[in-house]
Amino acid sequence: MTFRISRMAPLLSLALVISAGAAETVHVTKLRLSRVVMYDAPNGNAIGDVEKEQYVAGSWTVAGEPQAGFIKLSGDGKVFWVKSLAIDTNKKVTTASECGVKIGGNVEKIGATRALGEGCK
């Protein structure tokens, strides 16, 4: 019995590594804004937009590390960036604070302030 388990150990560890890699895919579950603008780079040029009603949940996946308040996504054969506050994902995605952002009015914090000035000095 011990011999059989020891022969299967490499196969089991390979299966765990493969399943762990597949489990790490982060999908966009919904858009938080009525219209989400897609950019070619963080703080780059707008290359398109998607209306909230047009988005199909799970069709975009996170394709890279967040930068400057933007998240790199892939979907529909394209790679693009969107503001981190504009989307919800199936897993937590940690972004750096986006400093110097002004939200209308004198309100310090409002509902959709993900990564807006929280870590700024």
VOGU-3710 file (C-alpha; in Angstrom, 3 decimals, decimal comma):
1> mtfrisrmap> 0,000/0,000/0,000  2,791/2,441/0,876  4,505/1,732/-2,436  1,381/2,656/-4,436  0,873/5,921/-2,553  4,497/6,949/-2,996  4,243/6,345/-6,765  1,083/8,450/-6,946  2,434/11,358/-4,875  4,021/13,191/-7,870
11> llslalvisa> 0,784/12,850/-9,833  -1,295/14,156/-6,939  1,004/17,118/-6,389  0,868/17,944/-10,121  -2,943/17,794/-10,024  -2,980/20,137/-7,026  -0,681/22,614/-8,757  -2,843/22,588/-11,895  -6,082/23,024/-9,953  -4,546/25,791/-7,808
21> gaaetvhvtk> -3,471/27,650/-10,956  -6,946/27,398/-12,412  -8,541/28,565/-9,155  -6,505/31,804/-9,154  -8,276/33,265/-12,202  -10,065/36,432/-11,177  -13,195/37,338/-13,150  -15,111/40,601/-13,286  -18,554/39,813/-11,879  -20,234/43,144/-12,604
31> lrlsrvvmyd> -19,686/46,755/-13,539  -20,241/49,268/-10,744  -20,746/52,270/-13,015  -23,344/52,805/-15,744  -20,545/53,174/-18,329  -16,995/51,845/-17,929  -14,244/53,376/-20,059  -11,454/51,098/-21,337  -7,920/52,513/-21,603  -4,764/51,414/-23,453
41> apngnaigdv> -2,632/51,942/-20,317  -3,017/53,243/-16,756  -3,851/56,963/-17,137  -3,657/56,351/-20,901  -5,950/57,047/-23,838  -9,551/55,845/-23,924  -9,997/53,056/-26,472  -13,664/52,261/-25,900  -16,409/51,867/-23,354  -19,023/49,363/-22,220
51> ekeqyvagsw> -22,483/50,056/-20,838  -23,405/48,258/-17,613  -26,391/46,560/-19,302  -24,193/45,186/-22,134  -21,599/43,499/-19,921  -21,780/39,708/-19,559  -20,643/38,660/-16,069  -17,357/36,727/-16,076  -16,376/37,624/-19,645  -13,416/39,751/-18,473
61> tvagepqagf> -10,523/38,360/-16,439  -7,778/40,165/-14,533  -4,648/39,961/-16,694  -2,053/41,715/-14,565  -1,175/43,598/-11,421  -3,116/46,793/-10,669  -1,282/50,084/-11,214  -2,186/53,681/-10,292  -5,832/52,899/-9,586  -6,292/50,883/-12,790
71> iklsgdgkvf> -6,665/47,125/-13,321  -5,401/45,299/-16,416  -8,105/43,079/-17,911  -8,497/40,772/-20,872  -11,683/39,934/-22,693  -13,088/39,615/-26,184  -9,552/39,020/-27,496  -8,312/42,394/-26,178  -6,159/43,557/-23,283  -7,151/46,862/-21,703
81> wvkslaidtn> -7,208/48,815/-18,435  -10,184/50,099/-16,426  -10,477/52,122/-13,227  -10,435/49,787/-10,232  -13,466/51,485/-8,720  -15,547/50,676/-11,825  -15,712/46,881/-11,402  -16,464/44,112/-8,920  -14,496/40,841/-9,026  -15,065/37,327/-7,717
91> kkvttasecg> -11,894/37,573/-5,580  -10,272/40,427/-3,718  -7,900/42,502/-5,825  -5,691/44,867/-3,842  -4,755/48,121/-5,531  -2,504/50,960/-4,480  -4,137/54,206/-3,465  -4,967/56,697/-6,170  -3,804/60,040/-4,776  -4,964/63,500/-5,780
101> vkiggnveki> -8,418/62,391/-6,930  -11,247/64,861/-6,432  -14,796/63,587/-6,072  -17,564/66,186/-6,484  -18,349/68,224/-3,393  -16,599/68,437/-0,053  -17,446/64,889/0,974  -14,448/63,054/2,429  -15,679/59,512/1,706  -18,581/58,211/-0,328
111> gatralgegc> -19,761/54,721/-1,350  -17,536/54,004/-4,378  -14,115/55,119/-3,160  -12,117/51,931/-3,678  -8,420/52,912/-3,496  -9,114/56,646/-3,765  -6,699/58,390/-1,419  -6,811/55,848/1,418  -3,040/55,504/1,645  -2,027/59,021/0,545
121> k> -0,054/61,465/2,675
//
